[in-house]
Amino acid sequence: MYKTAFGIAAGLMASAASAQVFDFGTPANTNVGPDETFTSGIYSVTASGYDASNADADLYVKNLGGDEIGLGLTADTSGQNEIYSGQNGGPGGYIQLDVSQLLGIASGATFSMDSTTLGEQWAVYGSNTDAAAGGTWVNGSLGLNDEGSHALGGWGTYQYYNFFSLGTNGQAFGNVLLSSFAVTPSVPEPATWAMMLLGFGAVGFAMRRNRKSKGLAQVA
């Protein structure tokens, strides 16, 4: 019984710590409007699109395979439906992720950008203001084909994260995709696991004692 209890607890802990990945490639090549909620199991995150003037802009789920998979914007002036910069790498459209429903139940998050093979740059800002550009810089890249996974900085501090394109090599127009997003569910505190194990142990003790009582009754 005790081995079973420890096995169950270990299984629950492993399950709780498994990353939950949100699919930003489905429905493929579709305008989903200015707001879209994505789910992974019991977890959800809402994406919103804005153009360079901070007005609502429709999100586009791009999936052309390779490094052309992720969330972009139909307002992209190049017609490629991506998160775009100004012509000189200045402010452009951006995507805001509302992570408020994940705070307290996820211990961290990771993301990756796509469509950066020509040296496109990007940056991420944390904010507690809905539908507003800017915020506090938490992640950035100098481009150069940076399509790896990054920890989302300042987790637990911000309700919103804004994803921007910074142009190509910091100068010319550029556009990128928000390719992936994943969260790590919070693992219960050690004291919680201890209480669970004590509970399992108490159940096992009661079952064992009950079996002994029944055995003595049958002998009598």
C-alpha positions as CSV (number, residue, x, y, z in Angstrom):
1,M,0.0,0.0,0.0
2,Y,2.8,2.4,0.9
3,K,4.6,1.6,-2.4
4,T,1.4,2.3,-4.2
5,A,0.9,5.6,-2.4
6,F,4.4,6.8,-3.2
7,G,3.9,5.6,-6.8
8,I,0.6,7.6,-7.1
9,A,2.2,10.7,-5.6
10,A,5.2,10.5,-7.9
11,G,2.9,10.1,-10.9
12,L,0.8,13.1,-9.9
13,M,3.9,15.2,-9.4
14,A,5.3,14.2,-12.8
15,S,1.9,14.9,-14.4
16,A,1.6,18.3,-12.7
17,A,5.1,19.4,-13.9
18,S,4.5,18.4,-17.6
19,A,4.5,21.5,-19.9
20,Q,1.2,22.4,-21.5
21,V,1.8,23.6,-25.1
22,F,-0.6,25.9,-26.9
23,D,-1.1,25.2,-30.6
24,F,-0.7,28.5,-32.6
25,G,-0.8,26.7,-35.9
26,T,-4.5,25.7,-35.9
27,P,-6.8,26.6,-37.6
28,A,-4.2,26.9,-40.4
29,N,-4.0,30.0,-42.5
30,T,-7.1,31.6,-41.0
31,N,-8.1,35.1,-39.9
32,V,-9.5,34.5,-36.4
33,G,-10.5,38.1,-35.6
34,P,-8.9,40.5,-33.1
35,D,-9.1,38.2,-30.1
36,E,-8.7,34.4,-29.9
37,T,-8.5,32.1,-26.8
38,F,-6.2,29.0,-27.1
39,T,-6.5,26.1,-24.7
40,S,-4.2,23.3,-23.6
41,G,-6.0,20.9,-21.2
42,I,-7.5,23.0,-18.4
43,Y,-5.2,26.0,-19.2
44,S,-6.1,28.9,-21.5
45,V,-4.4,32.1,-22.9
46,T,-6.0,34.8,-24.9
47,A,-4.2,36.6,-27.8
48,S,-5.2,40.0,-29.1
49,G,-4.0,41.8,-32.1
50,Y,-3.2,45.6,-32.5
51,D,-1.9,47.6,-35.4
52,A,0.7,50.4,-35.3
53,S,-1.9,52.9,-34.1
54,N,-2.9,50.6,-31.2
55,A,-6.3,49.9,-32.8
56,D,-7.7,46.4,-32.9
57,A,-6.2,44.2,-35.6
58,D,-7.2,40.7,-36.7
59,L,-5.0,37.8,-35.8
60,Y,-3.8,35.4,-38.4
61,V,-3.0,31.8,-37.7
62,K,-0.2,31.1,-40.3
63,N,0.9,27.6,-41.1
64,L,2.9,27.2,-44.3
65,G,5.2,24.6,-42.8
66,G,8.9,25.0,-42.0
67,D,9.6,28.2,-40.1
68,E,6.3,29.8,-41.2
69,I,4.1,28.6,-38.4
70,G,2.6,30.8,-35.7
71,L,0.5,33.8,-34.9
72,G,0.7,37.0,-36.9
73,L,-1.5,39.9,-38.0
74,T,-3.6,40.6,-41.1
75,A,-2.5,44.3,-40.9
76,D,1.0,43.3,-41.9
77,T,1.9,45.9,-44.6
78,S,3.9,43.3,-46.5
79,G,0.9,41.0,-46.9
80,Q,2.6,38.1,-45.2
81,N,0.3,38.2,-42.2
82,E,3.0,38.5,-39.5
83,I,3.9,40.7,-36.6
84,Y,5.4,43.7,-38.4
85,S,7.6,46.7,-37.7
86,G,7.7,50.2,-39.2
87,Q,9.6,50.7,-42.3
88,N,12.8,51.7,-40.4
89,G,12.4,49.1,-37.7
90,G,10.2,51.4,-35.6
91,P,6.9,50.6,-33.9
92,G,4.5,48.5,-35.8
93,G,1.7,46.0,-35.0
94,Y,1.9,43.7,-32.0
95,I,0.3,40.7,-30.3
96,Q,-0.7,40.9,-26.7
97,L,-1.1,37.7,-24.7
98,D,-3.4,37.8,-21.6
99,V,-1.9,35.3,-19.2
100,S,-4.0,36.3,-16.2
101,Q,-5.8,33.0,-16.2
102,L,-2.5,31.2,-15.8
103,L,-1.1,33.1,-12.9
104,G,-1.1,31.1,-9.7
105,I,-1.5,27.8,-11.5
106,A,1.6,27.9,-13.7
107,S,5.1,28.4,-12.4
108,G,6.6,29.7,-15.7
109,A,6.2,30.0,-19.4
110,T,8.3,29.6,-22.5
111,F,7.9,30.9,-26.1
112,S,9.6,30.9,-29.5
113,M,9.5,33.2,-32.5
114,D,9.5,32.1,-36.1
115,S,10.2,33.6,-39.6
116,T,13.5,35.1,-38.5
117,T,15.9,33.6,-41.1
118,L,16.8,37.0,-42.6
119,G,17.9,38.4,-39.3
120,E,14.5,39.8,-38.2
121,Q,14.6,41.1,-34.6
122,W,11.9,40.9,-31.9
123,A,11.2,42.0,-28.4
124,V,8.7,41.2,-25.6
125,Y,7.4,43.6,-23.0
126,G,5.5,42.8,-19.8
127,S,2.6,45.0,-18.8
128,N,-0.4,45.2,-16.4
129,T,-2.3,47.4,-18.8
130,D,-4.7,45.9,-21.3
131,A,-4.7,47.0,-24.9
132,A,-1.7,49.2,-24.6
133,A,1.7,49.0,-26.4
134,G,5.0,49.1,-24.5
135,G,5.6,48.0,-20.9
136,T,8.8,46.7,-19.3
137,W,11.3,44.9,-21.6
138,V,11.5,41.2,-20.5
139,N,12.9,39.4,-23.6
140,G,14.6,40.5,-26.8
141,S,16.7,39.1,-29.6
142,L,19.0,40.5,-32.2
143,G,17.5,38.1,-34.7
144,L,19.9,36.2,-36.8
145,N,17.7,33.2,-37.1
146,D,16.8,33.0,-33.4
147,E,14.0,30.5,-33.4
148,G,14.9,28.8,-30.1
149,S,12.8,28.5,-26.9
150,H,13.0,31.3,-24.4
151,A,11.8,31.6,-20.8
152,L,9.2,34.4,-20.6
153,G,10.8,36.9,-18.2
154,G,9.0,38.4,-15.2
155,W,6.5,35.5,-14.9
156,G,4.0,36.2,-12.1
157,T,4.6,40.0,-12.3
158,Y,2.6,40.8,-15.4
159,Q,-0.9,40.0,-16.7
160,Y,0.0,40.8,-20.3
161,Y,2.9,40.3,-22.6
162,N,3.4,42.3,-25.8
163,F,5.3,40.7,-28.7
164,F,6.9,43.1,-31.2
165,S,9.0,43.0,-34.4
166,L,12.0,45.3,-34.3
167,G,12.8,45.2,-38.0
168,T,15.6,43.5,-39.8
169,N,19.0,44.0,-38.2
170,G,17.4,47.0,-36.4
171,Q,17.0,49.1,-39.5
172,A,14.8,47.9,-42.4
173,F,11.3,46.6,-42.2
174,G,10.8,43.2,-40.7
175,N,8.2,40.8,-39.6
176,V,8.1,37.7,-37.3
177,L,5.6,35.1,-36.0
178,L,4.8,34.1,-32.4
179,S,5.4,30.5,-33.0
180,S,4.9,28.7,-29.7
181,F,3.8,29.2,-26.1
182,A,4.0,26.7,-23.3
183,V,3.5,26.8,-19.5
184,T,4.7,24.6,-16.7
185,P,1.9,23.9,-14.2
186,S,2.7,24.7,-10.6
187,V,3.7,21.7,-8.5
188,P,2.1,21.6,-5.0
189,E,4.3,22.6,-2.0
190,P,6.3,19.8,-0.3
191,A,3.9,20.1,2.7
192,T,1.0,19.4,0.5
193,W,2.6,16.2,-0.8
194,A,3.5,15.2,2.8
195,M,-0.2,15.6,3.8
196,M,-1.2,13.5,0.7
197,L,1.2,10.7,1.7
198,L,0.0,10.8,5.3
199,G,-3.5,10.4,4.0
200,F,-2.6,7.5,1.8
201,G,-0.8,5.9,4.8
202,A,-3.8,6.4,7.0
203,V,-6.1,4.7,4.4
204,G,-3.6,1.8,4.1
205,F,-3.4,1.4,7.9
206,A,-7.2,1.4,8.2
207,M,-7.6,-1.2,5.4
208,R,-4.9,-3.4,7.0
209,R,-6.5,-3.2,10.4
210,N,-9.9,-3.9,8.9
211,R,-8.6,-7.1,7.2
212,K,-7.1,-8.3,10.5
213,S,-10.4,-7.7,12.3
214,K,-12.3,-9.7,9.8
215,G,-9.7,-12.5,10.0
216,L,-10.1,-12.7,13.8
217,A,-13.9,-12.7,13.5
218,Q,-13.8,-15.6,11.1
219,V,-11.4,-17.6,13.4
220,A,-13.8,-17.0,16.4
